[in-house]
């Protein structure tokens, strides 16, 4: 998933092995913090919605 964050583009790579095994990696936009990717993975597991998971970046 490619999206704009602040003034630059970012890429969210989502790996879905099963509904219980979802992992994310975030590239670009200066957000290489592994904790952010873990939070996105957890949000995606809960909501099963990419837009809702991406809202966690704004909070």
Phi, psi and omega in degrees: 000126176255134180210163178264128177233120186060237182255014182221169179270149176227156179235129175252116178263118183250125178248114181246103176278316174206178181293344179257352181236087180237130176228151182231149171229136182247129182236142175086178178059021178064029184239057182272014180290122181298333179295326179295316179296322178295318178295320177295319178299315180296318179295322179292322177297320182290313190264336186056033182223120179296314179302319179292323178295320180292336176296338178294339176292328182283340182266000000 
